Amino acid sequence: MRKLIIVLLLAILQPMLANAGDGTDVVSEKRRRVVVLDPGHGGVRPGKPAGKVLEKTLNLDVALEVRRQLAEKMPELEVHLTRYSDSMYDANRDVDNRLRAEYANRLHADLTVGIHANAHENTSVCGGEVWILSLNDKVLNYNKQKANRFADEGDYIDIENIDRSSMGFMLALARQLDNEPRNRNFARALCNNFKAIGLRDRGIFDSVVWTLLYYLEGPGALLEMGYMSNPAELKYISSEKGKREIAGAISDAIVYFIRSLDTAEEYAASDVQGDVPTATEGASVAERRDATCVDASGEGYTIQLISSKTEVDVRDSQFKAYRGRVMLVMGSGSWRYKYCYGSYSSQQEAKADLAEVRKSFKDAYVVRYKAGKLAK
């Protein structure tokens, strides 16, 4: 019954939302497409620091590069940034993020992209991920339980502050239902592009209600370009090469998305979700996604999956569910290429995951590595 009410509400509101601010009911000529890029944080809100690298600076560098690339790839596209310098709309995080969404709404943005970098207490966690909005009960309950684990504390809406019977929530829910296929379409394209440049694809998530996404009227997503807490990944995403490649992945996904709009291509969520589960499938899914991308120059324990006489692409299908999540450790002899999963400080920690790994690789076992090689 509730779903029927929302659908009816959407049907009533859609014409008003579509024509708001136009001054006319009929658009006689094709409107220029608009994209808004939101470099997260700024001003007194630095985001996640990693040594001398500040997230707010990294976010802005990538956003400016995305804008530059889009000017070459799709010059007819109108591109705006919510900030062009180390600035903010308001010192209060909730107000700041809401005003960024309202800026995109005033421009009638066809797509809004929040650009962030991530962090985790486990320094081996890495990869790019994309967040979209969902307001179903399962997501809201998950958000209430788990939101405090995310490093961007304060950039999401506390569920305790949302009145689910309010008109504001009903409007947000109606917009989310309308935008869902497009949000997921863009997110899937971006995840694919992350993989293409060598970032681990952590997938599409919707288990936190980010303030920016909640207030958007049009399609939008928030991306985490990588983990600043992972030394190897930080080195890449803060390098000029890394920023250029990440911006290329984002700009290519935007071009794809805008062209899909212009050719009236609509995608059901099931068509674009692929084999990537979302965090709404349970808290354990989000935790399982915290697989490791390891800088093999360090040392510790890992789980060897296979050995090979020749080098193998870590994204090869033979790695099954672990494809893209393995590291190469060198051994000796003919089968010197050792492909391993995980990085652990102790043998006991590695053995705790061994039973799960053996469901896919029955001969897997724990080994020690140091400086990229097997160690005794």
Secondary structure, 3 states (H helix, E strand, C coil): CHHHHHHHHHHHHHHHHHHCCCCCCCCCCCCCCEEEEEECCECCECCCEECCEEHHHHHHHHHHHHHHHHHHHCCCCEEEECCCCCCCCCCCHHHHHHHHHHHHHHCCCCEEEEEEEECCCCCCECCEEEECCCCCHHHHHHHHHHHHHCCCCCCECCHHHCCCCCHHHHHHHHHHHHHHHHHHHHHHHHHHHHHHCCCCEEEEECCCCEHHHHHCCCCEEEEEEEECCCHHHHHHHCCHHHHHHHHHHHHHHHHHHHHHHHCCCCCCHHHHCCCCCCHHHCHHHHHHCCCECCCCCCEEEEEEEEEECCCCCCCCHHHHHHCCCEEEEECCCCCCEEEEEEEECCHHHHHHHHHHHCCCCCCCEEEEEECCEEEC
